[in-house]
């Protein structure tokens, strides 16, 4: 959905620097095309408001007066992508989640919160949460967000893929948040302009959490690093922002067209910037713990029995397991 964004830029340039007799009519004729990406993401009414809000930001970045063009007033605040949360509700959710954390997860949450609210010069600012599937990485990130939003602060959730972006509240793809170009090279820069509400959102965020980070090419991280340094005017890694990357290098790596092993490895974040990250690990897998709790001794005894047997497991979708003579498990 890059075309609507380009159309909005063109619309702002035409209205600001061209000679248009009736700008409201021009908006009415083309608002569907100008708002297509927002309508797809939200609803038609909300999509139009978001498009107008972005036009407002474009006019402001060009030094133009939005009110003089007589476009419809916008009901959204200038912070285009800022989400509003009930602080008391978020704090309540945080308290519930904290009680459920195991020791490893609790360490991660408090380590990041300590860096955010009690930062000292010797503390790390960039973190990597490493854990196989089922160890609760998303639960840890959700707890962090509830705590931070419960304090009335902002936190940004991004993900490397669209599917992963559906797992956290307010999550969007990294390309959408940072305006990362689709074609990357060693000197690529993000297409996000300073003095916009999107830039302000990044500056105001207490932490940026990036899920499924190992899938992303290292050049994308370098582009984001340049962007944040430019916005914050700080030469520290990622402009001195608290960054939490999450993922599992054992699951997936960047996809390189016709790439050999060496090229794939060199495209990972471990190739660059890795020395700036403090790595935290999760090892307890919830799925295995639940299986062990529900099936316990019976399951492990049955898989060793060489006589064919059947047993029921009412808590799972697969109701029957069959243990054949060769000890392999079939359903």
N, C-alpha and C positions, 0 to 999 in steps of 0.2 A: 504493500500500500504506500509506495513512495510517491506516486503521481499526485494524489491530493495535496501532499505537503508542498510539492513544487508549484502546484496551481495556487496555493495560498500565498506563496512568496511572489508569484507573478501578479496575483490580484492586488497585493499590497503595493507593489511597484507601480502598477498601472494607476491605481487610485491616488497614490502619493505623488507621483511625478508626471503622470499623464494628464490629459484633458478629458475627463469623463463628466458628461452632463448630469447623469442621474446614477450615483453610486449605489443607493439602495435597490434600484431596479436591477442593476448588474448583479448584486448579491442574490436577489430573489431568483434570477434566471439560472444562476450557476451554483447555488448553495448546496445542491445535492452532490455535485462533483467535488466541490471544495471540502465537503464534510464526510466523504465516503468512508475514510478510514475510521473516523470517530463513530459514525453511525454503525459501522460493522462491529466495533468494540463495545459500544454502549447501546443507545437507542436513538431513534431519529431526532427526537426533541433535544436530548442531552448532547447528541453529536453536533447539532447546529451550534449549541452554546459553546462547546469546546472549540469548534472551528473559529467562532467569533473571538473567543478568548485568545487563541493563538494569533489571530490577525491583530488584535490589540497589542500583543507583545512584539509582533513584527513592525507595526507602525512606530512603537516606542523605540525599537532598536534603530530605526531609520531616522529618528528625530522628528517624527510626524505626529500631528494631533489627531487621535482617533475620533474624537467627538465632532470634529469639523466635517467629517464625511457623512454624518447622519445615518450611520449603520445602526441596527437594533441594539439596544442596551443589553449588556450581558449580566446574567444573574450569578455567574461564577466569580470568585475572587481572582485576582491577578495570578495567584499561585495555581497555575493551570492543572498540574497533576498532583497537588497536595490533597491528601485524604484526611477527612476529619474523623477523629475517634473519641469516644467517650472515655475520659481518663479513669473514672471510677470503675467502669466496666472492664477496661483493659487491666487495671491493677488487680481486680478480682480474678480475672483469668490467669494473670501471672502467679498469684498466690496458689491457685489450684495446680498449675503446671509445676511449680517449684517443688511441691510436695511429692510429685511423681518422678522427679529426676533421680537417676542413679548417681553414684559417686563420680563417674567419668563425666556425665552430662552436667552435673552441678559444677564441676571444676571449670568446664568450658564457659558456662554462663557467667560465673563469677569472675573469671579471668578477663572476659571481654568487658563486662560492666565496670570492673576495676580500671581498665584502660580508658573507658569513656569518662567516668565521673571522678576518678582519683588518679589521673595520669601524672606520672613522674618521668623525668628524662630517660631513665634507664629501662623503662617499660617498652615492650614491642607495641607497634601500632597496626601491624599487618598480621593476620592470623589465617591459618589453614586448618580446617576441620576435616580430618581424614577418618573415614569409616566405611566399612562394607554396607551393602543394602540391609536395612532392617535394624541398624544400630541406633536410630533415632536422631539423625542429623536434622531433619525437618522439624521435629519436636523441639529440639534445642533452639533452633532459629525462631520458631514461633514463640517460645518462652521469652527469648530476648526481646522480640518485638513488643510483646505484651508489657514487659517491665518498662521498656523505654517509653512507649506510648502512654503507659500509666503515669509516667512522670510529666506528661505533657510535651514530650520531645518527639522528634521525627526520626524515622528509620526507613531506609530504602531497601527493598528486596528486588533483586534482579536474578535472572537465570539465563543459562546459555541456550536453552531451547524453549519453544512455546509450550510444550507439554509440561516441562519442569516449572514453568512460570505460573501454572495453575495451582501449585501446591501450597503457596504462601499467600496470606492476605495482602492485597495491594501489589502483588508481584507482577513484573513485566520483564520482557526480554532485555538483555544487556544492550542489544543494538537499538532498541526503542528508547531506553533511558539515556544512553550516552551518545546516541547518533553515530555509532561505529560504522565506518564505510564497509560495504560488502566485499570490495576488492582491497586487500591489505598488502602493505609492503613494510619495510623496516622503518620508514619515516611517515607512515600514515597518521593523520590527525582526525579527531572526531569532529562531526559537523554541528556541534552544539555551540551556539553563540553566547558570549557573556552578556550580562545585563538583561537576561530573560528570566521568566519565572522558573523555567526548567533548570537554569544554572543556579538560581537562588535555592531551589529545592535541594540540589546537591550540596550547596554550601551549608544549609541549615541542618542537614541530616547528621545525627550523632554517630551513625554507623551505616555502612553499605555492606549488605550481605549478598554474596554472589553464589548461587547454587549451581551444581554441575560444572564447576570451573574447569576441571581437567579436559573437558571437551573443547574448550575455547583455545584458539591459536594464540601463541605468546605475543604476536604482533598486535592483537586486539587489546591485550593488557597493557602493552607499551603505549598504545594510542590513548587509553583511558588514563594512564599515568601522566602523560603529557597534558591531557585535558584538565585534570584535577590540579596539577601544578600551576597551570596557567590561570585557573579560576581562583585558587587560594593565594597565589603569589608566594608559594612556599616550595622550596626545593627538596623537601623530604619525600620519600616514596609515597606516591598517590596523594601528593599535596598535603601530607600530614593528617589525612582523614583516617578514621578507624575502619579497616577493611577486614571482613571475614569471608574467606572463600571456603566453599564446601564441596566435597565430592570424593570420588574413589578412582584412583588411577588404575585400579585393577579391572574396572568395568569398561571404560571407553576413553579413547584419546582423540585428539584432533584428526579429522578425516582429511588426508592429503591425497589428491588425485595422482594415481600411479606412484605413490610414495613408498620408498623402501623403509625398513625399520629405522635406519639412522635418521632419515628425514622426518619421520613421525616423532621420534624422540626429541629432535632438535626444535620441533614446533611446540613443545609443551612449555608450560610456565616454568618448569624446573630448569629450563635452559637459561632463562634470564629472570631477574627479580627474586628468585627463590631464597636467596640469602637474607632478604628483608622479612621473611615470614617466620612466625613462630608456629610450629606444627603441634596440633593437639589430636589425639587419637581416641576413637570410640571402638571398643572391641566386643562389648556385650550385645548379642543379637537377640532382639525381642522375639522374633519368630521361633527360634530354637528354644528360648526359655518357656514360651507358651506351650510348645509341643512337649517339652519335658515335664511341664506341670500337669498337663492334661492326660498324657499317655503314660508317663513315668515308666515304672518297671515293666508294665505289661508289653509295651511296644518293643522294648529292647530284648525282652525274653523271647517274644514271638519271632523276631527276625533271625534269631539263632536256631530256632526249632526247624528241623529238617522234614517234619511232617506237615503236610498241607493243612492249613487252618484258616478260619475266617473270624473276624471280630468287628464289632460296630464302633463307629466313632461319631456320636450324634452331634458334636459341636462343629463338625466340618462338613463342607459341601460333599466331599467324597465319603460316602457312608461305609464302604466296605473295602478292606485291604485283604489281599490273598497272598499268603507266604508259600511259594512253591518249594520243591525239593532243592533247587539250586541256590536258595537263599536270596534270590533277586526279588525285589518288591514290585508287584504289578497291581493294577487296579481294575 
